[in-house]
C-alpha cells in the first residue's frame, strides 16, 4: 500500500484550488475567497485582512464594528466590501448537477359551483389486471398437477392482494386529501389568512388508520388546486391560541411576520418585540422567542443586521 504525507496531500490541495473554478477544494469560505484573491492578484491588504480575520463581522453586516477594529473610516470598509462581493462565495455551484424537477400532482382539486371535487391523479399509470392466460393454466392443472396448482393459486392470491393494496392506497390518499380540502375550504377560497391548523393525528383518527400511515401517504405528494400546487405536508402545522379561544395556524402567523418585515421602515426595522406587539393588536399573542423562531424559519435576519444592511445600501 502506497504511503503519503500530510504535506504532499496539502500540496495537491493547494494546486486543486487554482483549478477552474478557482477556490475548489477549499476547507472553508475563507480559503476559497483568499484563493480567488490570489488568482486575481488582488493586492489590497485591508480586503485580505477582512477575509482572513473578520468574516463573522462581515456575515453579520457589522460594518461599523469592522471600521472600528480596522481603525479606518466606514467609507473605506464599504469599498473593500464591494471588492469582496465580486468574488464567488460558492465557486463550485456553477458545476452543480442539480436539475429542475417538475411536480406531477398526485391529487387534483377543482371547484364546481360551491362543491369542491377531489380526484386522485392516476393519469399515465398502467391499468393492472390478471392475465386470462394464467387462469387457463390454473384450470388445466387443477385435476392432474397439484404442485403446479398450489404454485399458481399462491401467485394468483399474491397478485390479487397486491392489486387490492394499491386500491386501498388510492382510497387512503383520497380520504386524506378529502379531509384536507374540507378542513381548508376557507383557505382555498380566501387565502392564507384563513388557513387552519392541522395534525396527522386528526386525520388518522377521522379515517381510522394509524398516524404513521397518514405520514406515509402525505410524503412526497402534491395537490393541484385553483390556488396553486402544494405539497401535502404544507397543510400540517402547529396551532397557536388566539385571543378569543380559537386555534390559529402557525403558517398564518409566519405570513403576517413576513408581511410586517416587508412593509417595515428599512431605516428602523422592527424588532422581535415590536413584531410581537403588532401581532397582539391583531389578536395574535405570541412570545418574543416564538417570533424569533418563526423569523429564523423564514430566513429573515434580526433587526440590527437588517438595519446595518439598509445603512450600507444607502451609503453605496
Secondary structure, DSSP 4 states (H G I P E B T S, - for coil): -----HHHHHHHHHHHTTSSSTTTT-SSHHHHHHHHHHHTT---HHHHHHHHH-HHHHHTT-HHHHHHHHTS-HHHHHHHHHHHHTS-TTTTGGG----------SEEEEEETTEEEEEE--TTPPPP---HHHHHHHHHHTTT-HHHHHHHHHHHHHHHHHHHHHHHHHHHHHHHHHHHHHHTHHHHHH-GGG---B-HHHHHHHHTS-HHHHHHHHTT-EEEETTEEEEGGGG-B-EEE-TTS-EEEHHHHHHHHHHHHHTS-GGGPPPHHHHHHHHHHTT----HHHHHHHHHHTTPPPHHHHHHHHHHHHH-
